[in-house]
Amino acid sequence: QVQLVESGGGLVQAGGSLRLSCAASGSIFSINAMGWYRQAPGKQRERVAAITSGGSTNYADSVKGRFTISRDNAKNLGYLQMNSLKPEDTAIYYCNAKLVHIGGIYEYWGQGTQVTVSS
């Protein structure tokens, strides 16, 4: 079964850091584009960061300079390093990726991981 699984969320004080991981599992050939999204209570889901298969990155203005997206293509892993966290970063964070497998290229979402930043 092809799926994405996030890990690394938790509770941290403002100014702290967390590193989220996203693991793609199942019979896949590769990961195409990958992104991290977040959804805070009462708000729409927003894209935080994205990375192409070639390594080009893009960030939301609210996280530029604080968050870094990366990937390990050999291990089918993606990461989101979050530094200088603020209470407004509190949300459920979701990994999103286009996975290449024998059936074609399909978009997948992880189950989400909670990030809570206390002031």
Stockholm file with secondary structure:
# STOCKHOLM 1.0

chainA/1-119         QVQLVESGGGLVQAGGSLRLSCAASGSIFSINAMGWYRQAPGKQRERVAAITSGGSTNYADSVKGRFTISRDNAKNLGYLQMNSLKPEDTAIYYCNAKLVHIGGIYEYWGQGTQVTVSS
#=GR chainA/1-119 SS CCEEEEECCEEEETTCCEEEEEEEESSEEEEEEEEEEEECTTSCCEEEEEECTTCCEEECTTTTTTEEEEEETTTTEEEEEECSCCGGGCEEEEEEEEEEETTEEEEEECCCEEEEEEC
#=GC SS_cons         CCEEEEECCEEEETTCCEEEEEEEESSEEEEEEEEEEEECTTSCCEEEEEECTTCCEEECTTTTTTEEEEEETTTTEEEEEECSCCGGGCEEEEEEEEEEETTEEEEEECCCEEEEEEC
//
